[in-house]
Amino acid sequence: MWFKTRVGLSNVSESFEIRSFQTATTGKWGIGAVSRYGPDIETRSFGRTHRLTSPWYQLAYFHDGPDVQQEIAAAMERIVDSIEAKALLCDLSRVGAAEAWDKQWTQIAWT
């Protein structure tokens, strides 16, 4: 399935999980898809622990607030509806808040 987001398109064609999360540094909330076929291991070298994880696909970001859980639930319902309909594209380009994405992401002005 393709996900159309504020910052581009992500193709998640293998087994994946959709999860909501809150970032520890900014307190913003997000929805991401994580591949279940990637590594999820910890290694230790030179006295440090390193963690290798599956790739994440950022799908939406939200500002923290009293209604954030309802916003996330509505976005998750949209994803479920797309999966149940066997849609090729799930449009999340207007989900969440444009300002909640970090500046490193270039947003697309979809028409």
MOURTA-V889636 format. One record per residue. NEAR is the number of other C-alpha atoms within 10 Angstrom. D_LAST is the distance of its C-alpha to the last C-alpha in Angstrom with 1 decimal. Layout:
near=NEAR d_last=D_LAST
near=NEAR d_last=D_LAST
This chain:
near=15 d_last=20.9
near=14 d_last=17.6
near=22 d_last=16.0
near=19 d_last=12.3
near=21 d_last=12.7
near=25 d_last=11.5
near=18 d_last=13.4
near=16 d_last=12.9
near=17 d_last=14.4
near=17 d_last=18.0
near=12 d_last=20.3
near=16 d_last=23.1
near=9 d_last=25.4
near=11 d_last=28.8
near=11 d_last=30.4
near=18 d_last=28.7
near=12 d_last=28.9
near=16 d_last=26.3
near=14 d_last=27.7
near=16 d_last=27.1
near=13 d_last=28.7
near=15 d_last=29.5
near=9 d_last=29.8
near=8 d_last=33.3
near=6 d_last=32.5
near=11 d_last=29.8
near=13 d_last=30.2
near=18 d_last=26.4
near=22 d_last=25.7
near=22 d_last=23.5
near=21 d_last=23.0
near=18 d_last=23.7
near=20 d_last=24.7
near=20 d_last=28.0
near=19 d_last=29.4
near=15 d_last=32.9
near=12 d_last=34.1
near=14 d_last=34.2
near=12 d_last=37.2
near=11 d_last=38.2
near=10 d_last=41.4
near=10 d_last=43.3
near=9 d_last=45.4
near=9 d_last=47.9
near=7 d_last=48.9
near=5 d_last=50.7
near=6 d_last=51.1
near=7 d_last=47.4
near=9 d_last=45.4
near=11 d_last=42.2
near=10 d_last=39.7
near=11 d_last=37.6
near=15 d_last=34.9
near=15 d_last=32.3
near=16 d_last=28.8
near=18 d_last=26.3
near=18 d_last=22.6
near=20 d_last=20.9
near=26 d_last=18.5
near=25 d_last=18.2
near=24 d_last=20.2
near=23 d_last=21.6
near=20 d_last=24.0
near=15 d_last=27.5
near=10 d_last=28.6
near=8 d_last=30.3
near=10 d_last=27.4
near=16 d_last=26.0
near=14 d_last=27.8
near=10 d_last=26.3
near=15 d_last=22.8
near=21 d_last=23.7
near=12 d_last=25.4
near=14 d_last=22.4
near=20 d_last=20.2
near=16 d_last=23.2
near=12 d_last=23.4
near=16 d_last=19.9
near=19 d_last=21.0
near=14 d_last=24.3
near=13 d_last=22.8
near=17 d_last=20.7
near=14 d_last=23.9
near=9 d_last=26.1
near=9 d_last=23.9
near=11 d_last=24.0
near=12 d_last=20.3
near=12 d_last=19.0
near=16 d_last=15.9
near=20 d_last=15.8
near=18 d_last=12.5
near=17 d_last=13.5
near=21 d_last=10.3
near=13 d_last=11.2
near=18 d_last=14.9
near=24 d_last=17.4
near=13 d_last=17.2
near=16 d_last=15.2
near=11 d_last=18.5
near=16 d_last=20.5
near=21 d_last=19.4
near=11 d_last=22.0
near=8 d_last=21.4
near=6 d_last=22.0
near=10 d_last=18.5
near=11 d_last=15.8
near=15 d_last=12.6
near=11 d_last=9.2
near=9 d_last=6.4
near=11 d_last=3.8
near=3 d_last=0.0
